[in-house]
């Protein structure tokens, strides 16, 4: 685990609009509840999680120059997140994410990350122009990537010399974007953070357990695989084998951002020197605390 300097969080930084009901919901329901707006996006959630665990995150993303973008940048700065390398284009609006949740979990969501996709490789410029790294001096620290980047860009990241020495921590953002991670299979420093279903989508297979999925990902060429399974047993796979742990049982108060919290907590645990089952259990405990409605620290 590379643990020197800032951790780069590359991907979506946007506004989350979350509607939560107190009762079960089905298609077509119109129910009372609460609607909140808060900073979100996978890269943003990971960065906020890292900050809660005492680590500094630097954001590489695209944010509009509109009023929502200005407010978002100010919020990031207030949270202690680095925004000096954010790509801001007056022609691109600030991205948004809309979700509906019930006590049973996520009902539906739409991620509008079109500006991030349109910005493309321009968000990576600081890693190539000498500010954070270059082809001659690649960035060698930890990089958290999210699947809101296009499959083309993720493929370029897998092959670009500036990422050759990086400790890549990768999340798919959603099951619908899991297959975008495929180009990163085989990168010597790539760690995948996925759930059991996402692992199946990546490998075009079905797995009976997180442990089976973690083993298959490593066998396919993933250097380290962290696989969760809701409230069931989670697993970490490496070339040294597979370890498992089980999350604590909690009452669900929120779900959006739980996987990102798990990833941030696991990175922080490894920075502190934990490994294997200890790091996995620490991350599961943090995610459970988050799901219960509290912020882990």
C-alpha positions as a Markdown table, in Angstrom:
| # | Residue | x | y | z |
|---|---|---|---|---|
| 1 | Unk | 0.0 | 0.0 | 0.0 |
| 2 | Unk | 1.4 | 3.3 | -1.1 |
| 3 | Unk | 0.9 | 5.7 | 1.8 |
| 4 | Unk | 2.9 | 8.9 | 1.0 |
| 5 | Unk | 1.3 | 12.2 | 0.2 |
| 6 | Unk | -2.2 | 12.9 | -1.0 |
| 7 | Unk | -4.6 | 10.3 | -2.3 |
| 8 | Unk | -6.0 | 11.2 | -5.7 |
| 9 | Unk | -9.7 | 10.7 | -6.1 |
| 10 | Unk | -10.5 | 10.6 | -9.9 |
| 11 | Unk | -14.1 | 10.5 | -11.0 |
| 12 | Unk | -17.5 | 12.0 | -10.2 |
| 13 | Unk | -18.0 | 15.0 | -7.9 |
| 14 | Unk | -21.6 | 16.2 | -8.1 |
| 15 | Unk | -24.7 | 17.0 | -6.2 |
| 16 | Unk | -26.7 | 14.1 | -4.8 |
| 17 | Unk | -30.5 | 14.6 | -4.6 |
| 18 | Unk | -31.9 | 11.9 | -2.4 |
| 19 | Unk | -35.5 | 11.2 | -1.6 |
| 20 | Unk | -36.1 | 8.9 | 1.4 |
| 21 | Unk | -39.5 | 7.4 | 2.5 |
| 22 | Unk | -40.3 | 5.8 | 5.8 |
| 23 | Unk | -42.3 | 3.0 | 4.2 |
| 24 | Unk | -41.8 | 0.4 | 1.5 |
| 25 | Unk | -42.1 | 1.6 | -2.1 |
| 26 | Unk | -43.0 | 0.0 | -5.5 |
| 27 | Unk | -43.1 | 1.3 | -9.0 |
| 28 | Unk | -45.6 | 4.2 | -9.3 |
| 29 | Unk | -45.8 | 5.0 | -5.6 |
| 30 | Unk | -46.2 | 8.6 | -4.5 |
| 31 | Unk | -45.4 | 8.8 | -0.8 |
| 32 | Unk | -44.4 | 11.4 | 1.8 |
| 33 | Unk | -40.7 | 11.6 | 2.8 |
| 34 | Unk | -37.7 | 13.8 | 2.9 |
| 35 | Unk | -35.6 | 15.2 | 0.0 |
| 36 | Unk | -32.1 | 16.3 | 0.7 |
| 37 | Unk | -29.3 | 17.7 | -1.5 |
| 38 | Unk | -25.7 | 17.0 | -0.5 |
| 39 | Unk | -22.3 | 16.7 | -2.2 |
| 40 | Unk | -21.8 | 13.3 | -3.7 |
| 41 | Unk | -20.4 | 11.2 | -6.5 |
| 42 | Unk | -18.2 | 8.2 | -6.0 |
| 43 | Unk | -14.9 | 10.1 | -6.1 |
| 44 | Unk | -16.4 | 12.7 | -3.8 |
| 45 | Unk | -17.8 | 10.2 | -1.3 |
| 46 | Unk | -14.4 | 8.4 | -1.2 |
| 47 | Unk | -12.6 | 11.7 | -0.6 |
| 48 | Unk | -15.0 | 12.7 | 2.2 |
| 49 | Unk | -14.5 | 9.2 | 3.8 |
| 50 | Unk | -10.7 | 9.5 | 3.6 |
| 51 | Unk | -11.0 | 13.0 | 5.2 |
| 52 | Unk | -13.0 | 11.5 | 8.1 |
| 53 | Unk | -10.2 | 8.9 | 8.6 |
| 54 | Unk | -7.6 | 11.7 | 8.8 |
| 55 | Unk | -6.2 | 11.4 | 5.2 |
| 56 | Unk | -6.0 | 14.1 | 2.6 |
| 57 | Unk | -7.7 | 13.6 | -0.7 |
| 58 | Unk | -7.0 | 15.6 | -3.9 |
| 59 | Unk | -9.9 | 15.6 | -6.5 |
| 60 | Unk | -9.4 | 15.2 | -10.2 |
| 61 | Unk | -12.8 | 15.7 | -11.8 |
| 62 | Unk | -14.9 | 18.1 | -13.9 |
| 63 | Unk | -17.1 | 20.7 | -12.3 |
| 64 | Unk | -19.1 | 23.4 | -14.1 |
| 65 | Unk | -18.6 | 27.1 | -13.7 |
| 66 | Unk | -22.3 | 27.5 | -12.9 |
| 67 | Unk | -23.6 | 28.5 | -9.5 |
| 68 | Unk | -24.0 | 24.9 | -8.5 |
| 69 | Unk | -20.4 | 24.3 | -9.4 |
| 70 | Unk | -19.2 | 27.2 | -7.4 |
| 71 | Unk | -21.1 | 26.0 | -4.4 |
| 72 | Unk | -19.8 | 22.5 | -4.8 |
| 73 | Unk | -16.2 | 23.7 | -5.0 |
| 74 | Unk | -16.7 | 25.8 | -1.9 |
| 75 | Unk | -18.2 | 22.8 | -0.1 |
| 76 | Unk | -15.3 | 20.6 | -1.0 |
| 77 | Unk | -12.8 | 23.2 | 0.2 |
| 78 | Unk | -14.7 | 23.6 | 3.5 |
| 79 | Unk | -14.4 | 19.8 | 4.0 |
| 80 | Unk | -10.6 | 20.0 | 3.5 |
| 81 | Unk | -10.6 | 18.4 | 0.1 |
| 82 | Unk | -8.1 | 19.5 | -2.5 |
| 83 | Unk | -9.7 | 21.2 | -5.5 |
| 84 | Unk | -6.7 | 22.9 | -7.1 |
| 85 | Unk | -6.6 | 20.5 | -10.1 |
| 86 | Unk | -10.3 | 20.3 | -10.8 |
| 87 | Unk | -11.2 | 20.8 | -14.5 |
| 88 | Unk | -13.8 | 23.6 | -14.8 |
| 89 | Unk | -15.3 | 24.2 | -18.2 |
| 90 | Unk | -17.9 | 27.0 | -18.7 |
| 91 | Unk | -19.5 | 24.9 | -21.4 |
| 92 | Unk | -20.3 | 22.0 | -19.1 |
| 93 | Unk | -23.0 | 22.0 | -16.3 |
| 94 | Unk | -22.3 | 20.5 | -12.9 |
| 95 | Unk | -23.3 | 16.8 | -12.8 |
| 96 | Unk | -26.1 | 15.5 | -10.6 |
| 97 | Unk | -27.3 | 12.2 | -9.1 |
| 98 | Unk | -30.9 | 11.5 | -8.2 |
| 99 | Unk | -32.0 | 8.6 | -6.0 |
| 100 | Unk | -35.0 | 7.3 | -4.2 |
| 101 | Unk | -34.5 | 5.2 | -1.1 |
| 102 | Unk | -36.8 | 3.3 | 1.3 |
| 103 | Unk | -36.1 | 1.3 | 4.5 |
| 104 | Unk | -35.5 | -1.7 | 2.2 |
| 105 | Unk | -32.7 | 0.1 | 0.4 |
| 106 | Unk | -32.3 | 1.8 | -3.0 |
| 107 | Unk | -35.5 | 1.9 | -5.0 |
| 108 | Unk | -34.1 | 3.6 | -8.2 |
| 109 | Unk | -31.4 | 6.1 | -9.2 |
| 110 | Unk | -30.2 | 8.1 | -12.2 |
| 111 | Unk | -26.6 | 9.3 | -12.4 |
| 112 | Unk | -26.1 | 12.3 | -14.7 |
| 113 | Unk | -22.3 | 12.3 | -15.1 |
| 114 | Unk | -22.3 | 13.6 | -18.7 |
| 115 | Unk | -20.0 | 16.5 | -18.0 |
| 116 | Unk | -17.4 | 14.2 | -16.5 |
| 117 | Unk | -17.6 | 12.0 | -19.5 |
| 118 | Unk | -17.4 | 15.0 | -21.9 |
| 119 | Unk | -14.3 | 16.3 | -20.1 |
| 120 | Unk | -12.6 | 12.9 | -20.6 |
| 121 | Unk | -8.9 | 12.8 | -20.4 |
| 122 | Unk | -8.6 | 16.5 | -19.7 |
| 123 | Unk | -9.2 | 15.8 | -16.0 |
| 124 | Unk | -5.9 | 13.8 | -16.0 |
| 125 | Unk | -3.7 | 16.7 | -17.3 |
| 126 | Unk | -2.1 | 17.4 | -13.8 |
| 127 | Unk | -0.7 | 13.8 | -13.9 |
| 128 | Unk | 1.1 | 14.4 | -17.2 |
| 129 | Unk | 2.2 | 18.0 | -17.1 |
| 130 | Unk | 4.5 | 17.7 | -14.1 |
| 131 | Unk | 2.2 | 19.1 | -11.4 |
| 132 | Unk | 1.4 | 15.7 | -10.0 |
| 133 | Unk | 3.5 | 13.5 | -12.3 |
| 134 | Unk | 4.7 | 12.9 | -15.8 |
| 135 | Unk | 5.7 | 10.1 | -18.1 |
| 136 | Unk | 9.2 | 10.5 | -16.9 |
| 137 | Unk | 8.2 | 10.6 | -13.2 |
| 138 | Unk | 4.9 | 8.7 | -12.8 |
| 139 | Unk | 2.7 | 9.3 | -9.8 |
| 140 | Unk | 3.5 | 6.5 | -7.3 |
| 141 | Unk | 0.9 | 7.1 | -4.7 |
| 142 | Unk | -2.7 | 5.8 | -4.2 |
| 143 | Unk | -5.3 | 6.7 | -6.8 |
| 144 | Unk | -9.0 | 6.0 | -6.3 |
| 145 | Unk | -10.8 | 5.6 | -9.6 |
| 146 | Unk | -14.6 | 5.3 | -10.2 |
| 147 | Unk | -16.5 | 3.7 | -13.0 |
| 148 | Unk | -18.3 | 7.0 | -14.0 |
| 149 | Unk | -15.2 | 7.5 | -16.2 |
| 150 | Unk | -15.8 | 6.0 | -19.6 |
| 151 | Unk | -14.5 | 2.6 | -20.5 |
| 152 | Unk | -12.3 | 4.2 | -23.1 |
| 153 | Unk | -10.7 | 6.4 | -20.5 |
| 154 | Unk | -10.3 | 3.6 | -18.0 |
| 155 | Unk | -8.6 | 1.6 | -20.8 |
| 156 | Unk | -6.2 | 4.5 | -21.4 |
| 157 | Unk | -5.4 | 4.8 | -17.7 |
| 158 | Unk | -4.6 | 1.0 | -17.6 |
| 159 | Unk | -2.0 | 1.6 | -20.4 |
| 160 | Unk | -0.6 | 5.1 | -19.7 |
| 161 | Unk | 2.9 | 5.2 | -18.3 |
| 162 | Unk | 1.9 | 7.9 | -15.8 |
| 163 | Unk | -0.2 | 5.3 | -14.0 |
| 164 | Unk | 2.3 | 2.4 | -14.2 |
| 165 | Unk | 3.6 | 2.9 | -10.7 |
| 166 | Unk | 0.3 | 3.9 | -9.1 |
| 167 | Unk | -1.6 | 2.0 | -6.4 |
| 168 | Unk | -5.0 | 1.9 | -8.2 |
| 169 | Unk | -8.1 | 1.5 | -6.1 |
| 170 | Unk | -11.1 | 1.0 | -8.4 |
| 171 | Unk | -14.9 | 1.1 | -7.9 |
| 172 | Unk | -17.5 | 0.5 | -10.6 |
| 173 | Unk | -20.0 | 3.2 | -9.3 |
| 174 | Unk | -22.9 | 0.9 | -10.1 |
| 175 | Unk | -23.7 | -2.6 | -11.4 |
| 176 | Unk | -24.6 | -1.0 | -14.8 |
| 177 | Unk | -21.0 | 0.3 | -15.1 |
| 178 | Unk | -19.2 | -2.7 | -13.7 |
| 179 | Unk | -18.0 | -3.9 | -17.1 |
| 180 | Unk | -16.1 | -0.7 | -17.6 |
| 181 | Unk | -13.5 | -2.0 | -15.1 |
| 182 | Unk | -12.4 | -4.8 | -17.4 |
| 183 | Unk | -9.5 | -2.9 | -19.1 |
| 184 | Unk | -7.9 | -2.6 | -15.7 |
| 185 | Unk | -7.7 | -6.3 | -15.1 |
| 186 | Unk | -4.0 | -7.1 | -15.3 |
| 187 | Unk | -2.7 | -3.8 | -14.0 |
| 188 | Unk | -0.1 | -4.8 | -11.4 |
| 189 | Unk | -1.3 | -2.2 | -8.9 |
| 190 | Unk | -5.1 | -2.5 | -9.3 |
| 191 | Unk | -7.5 | -3.3 | -6.4 |
| 192 | Unk | -11.2 | -3.8 | -7.3 |
| 193 | Unk | -13.9 | -2.9 | -4.8 |
| 194 | Unk | -17.1 | -4.6 | -6.1 |
| 195 | Unk | -20.2 | -6.5 | -4.8 |
| 196 | Unk | -20.9 | -10.0 | -5.7 |
| 197 | Unk | -23.2 | -9.1 | -8.6 |
| 198 | Unk | -20.7 | -6.6 | -10.0 |
| 199 | Unk | -18.0 | -9.3 | -9.9 |
| 200 | Unk | -20.3 | -11.5 | -12.0 |
| 201 | Unk | -20.9 | -8.8 | -14.5 |
| 202 | Unk | -17.2 | -8.2 | -14.9 |
| 203 | Unk | -16.4 | -11.8 | -15.5 |
| 204 | Unk | -19.6 | -12.9 | -17.2 |
| 205 | Unk | -20.2 | -15.5 | -14.5 |
| 206 | Unk | -22.4 | -16.2 | -11.4 |
| 207 | Unk | -20.9 | -16.6 | -8.0 |
| 208 | Unk | -22.5 | -18.3 | -5.0 |
| 209 | Unk | -20.4 | -16.3 | -2.5 |
| 210 | Unk | -18.2 | -13.2 | -2.2 |
| 211 | Unk | -15.2 | -15.6 | -1.5 |
| 212 | Unk | -15.8 | -17.4 | -4.8 |
| 213 | Unk | -16.1 | -14.1 | -6.6 |
| 214 | Unk | -12.9 | -12.7 | -5.1 |
| 215 | Unk | -11.0 | -15.9 | -6.0 |
| 216 | Unk | -12.2 | -15.6 | -9.6 |
| 217 | Unk | -11.2 | -12.0 | -9.9 |
| 218 | Unk | -7.7 | -12.7 | -8.7 |
| 219 | Unk | -7.5 | -15.7 | -11.0 |
| 220 | Unk | -8.5 | -13.4 | -13.9 |
| 221 | Unk | -5.6 | -11.0 | -13.2 |
| 222 | Unk | -6.9 | -8.6 | -10.5 |
| 223 | Unk | -4.1 | -7.9 | -8.0 |
| 224 | Unk | -6.4 | -7.5 | -5.1 |
| 225 | Unk | -10.2 | -7.9 | -5.0 |
| 226 | Unk | -12.6 | -6.8 | -2.2 |
| 227 | Unk | -16.1 | -8.3 | -2.7 |
| 228 | Unk | -19.1 | -7.4 | -0.6 |
| 229 | Unk | -22.5 | -9.1 | -0.4 |
| 230 | Unk | -24.9 | -6.8 | 1.4 |
| 231 | Unk | -25.4 | -8.1 | 4.9 |
| 232 | Unk | -23.6 | -11.4 | 4.0 |
| 233 | Unk | -20.0 | -12.5 | 4.3 |
| 234 | Unk | -17.5 | -10.3 | 2.4 |
| 235 | Unk | -14.1 | -11.4 | 1.1 |
| 236 | Unk | -10.7 | -10.1 | 0.1 |
| 237 | Unk | -8.7 | -12.0 | -2.5 |
| 238 | Unk | -5.0 | -11.7 | -3.4 |
| 239 | Unk | -2.5 | -14.1 | -4.8 |
| 240 | Unk | -1.9 | -15.2 | -1.2 |
| 241 | Unk | -5.5 | -16.5 | -0.9 |
| 242 | Unk | -8.9 | -15.4 | 0.2 |
| 243 | Unk | -10.0 | -14.2 | 3.7 |
| 244 | Unk | -13.6 | -13.4 | 4.7 |
| 245 | Unk | -15.4 | -11.4 | 7.3 |
| 246 | Unk | -19.0 | -10.5 | 8.1 |
| 247 | Unk | -20.5 | -7.0 | 8.6 |
| 248 | Unk | -22.3 | -6.2 | 11.8 |
| 249 | Unk | -26.1 | -6.2 | 11.7 |
| 250 | Unk | -27.6 | -2.7 | 11.8 |
| 251 | Unk | -30.9 | -1.0 | 11.1 |
| 252 | Unk | -30.7 | 0.6 | 7.6 |
| 253 | Unk | -31.0 | 4.4 | 7.6 |
| 254 | Unk | -29.3 | 5.2 | 4.3 |
| 255 | Unk | -27.6 | 3.3 | 1.5 |
| 256 | Unk | -26.2 | 5.8 | -1.0 |
| 257 | Unk | -22.5 | 6.1 | -0.4 |
| 258 | Unk | -22.1 | 2.9 | 1.7 |
| 259 | Unk | -19.8 | 1.2 | -0.8 |
| 260 | Unk | -17.7 | 4.3 | -1.1 |
| 261 | Unk | -17.4 | 4.5 | 2.7 |
| 262 | Unk | -16.3 | 0.8 | 2.7 |
| 263 | Unk | -13.6 | 1.6 | 0.1 |
| 264 | Unk | -12.3 | 4.7 | 1.9 |
| 265 | Unk | -12.2 | 2.8 | 5.2 |
| 266 | Unk | -10.3 | -0.1 | 3.7 |
| 267 | Unk | -7.7 | 2.3 | 2.1 |
| 268 | Unk | -7.3 | 4.1 | 5.5 |
| 269 | Unk | -6.9 | 0.8 | 7.3 |
| 270 | Unk | -4.1 | -0.3 | 5.0 |
| 271 | Unk | -2.4 | 3.1 | 5.3 |
| 272 | Unk | -2.4 | 2.5 | 9.1 |
| 273 | Unk | -0.7 | -0.9 | 8.5 |
| 274 | Unk | -3.7 | -3.3 | 8.8 |
| 275 | Unk | -4.0 | -6.0 | 6.2 |
| 276 | Unk | -6.1 | -9.0 | 5.2 |
| 277 | Unk | -9.0 | -9.9 | 7.5 |
| 278 | Unk | -8.2 | -7.0 | 9.9 |
| 279 | Unk | -8.5 | -4.4 | 7.2 |
| 280 | Unk | -11.6 | -6.0 | 5.7 |
| 281 | Unk | -13.4 | -6.2 | 9.1 |
| 282 | Unk | -12.5 | -2.5 | 9.8 |
| 283 | Unk | -14.0 | -1.5 | 6.5 |
| 284 | Unk | -17.1 | -3.5 | 7.1 |
| 285 | Unk | -17.6 | -2.0 | 10.5 |
| 286 | Unk | -17.2 | 1.5 | 9.1 |
| 287 | Unk | -19.7 | 0.9 | 6.3 |
| 288 | Unk | -22.2 | -0.6 | 8.8 |
| 289 | Unk | -21.9 | 2.6 | 11.0 |
| 290 | Unk | -22.5 | 4.7 | 7.9 |
| 291 | Unk | -25.6 | 2.7 | 6.8 |
| 292 | Unk | -27.0 | 3.0 | 10.4 |
| 293 | Unk | -27.0 | 6.8 | 9.9 |
| 294 | Unk | -23.8 | 7.8 | 11.7 |
| 295 | Unk | -20.5 | 8.9 | 10.2 |
| 296 | Unk | -17.6 | 6.6 | 11.0 |
| 297 | Unk | -14.4 | 8.0 | 12.3 |
